[in-house]
Amino acid sequence: GVWYKWISNCLASSGAAFIKYGQWSSTRPDMFPMALCDALSELHNSAPAHSWNYTQEQVESSLDIPQGSLLEVFESFDRKPLA
């Protein structure tokens, strides 16, 4: 129903960990109603993406390297996400 789609949308807008939980949950019809699993399965194909700038900022911050130096530190860094 409508609530299952709402739950899926809430997870999608709550960040990567919640999206991953929703993706996992979609594969568990033994634990959740099939209609919920169907709604959550949309998170596999249509999870929201963030920008390259966000990725760059997060990686630079995590590695404690100067802002804007990511491409200088790594020989290559693919801007396109794998998943």
GIWO-V121267 format. One record per residue. N is the residue number from 1. D_CENTER is the distance of its C-alpha to the mean C-alpha in whole Angstrom. Layout:
n-><N:N>
d_center-><D_CENTER:D_CENTER>
This chain:
n-><1:2:3:4:5:6:7:8:9:10:11:12:13:14:15:16:17:18:19:20:21:22:23:24:25:26:27:28:29:30:31:32:33:34:35:36:37:38:39:40:41:42:43:44:45:46:47:48:49:50:51:52:53:54:55:56:57:58:59:60:61:62:63:64:65:66:67:68:69:70:71:72:73:74:75:76:77:78:79:80:81:82:83>
d_center-><24:22:21:19:17:17:15:13:13:13:10:8:9:9:6:4:7:8:5:6:10:10:10:12:14:15:16:19:21:24:22:21:23:22:22:19:17:18:16:13:13:12:8:9:11:9:6:7:7:9:12:14:16:13:12:16:16:14:16:19:19:18:21:23:24:25:23:23:25:21:23:26:25:23:26:23:19:17:15:14:10:11:8>
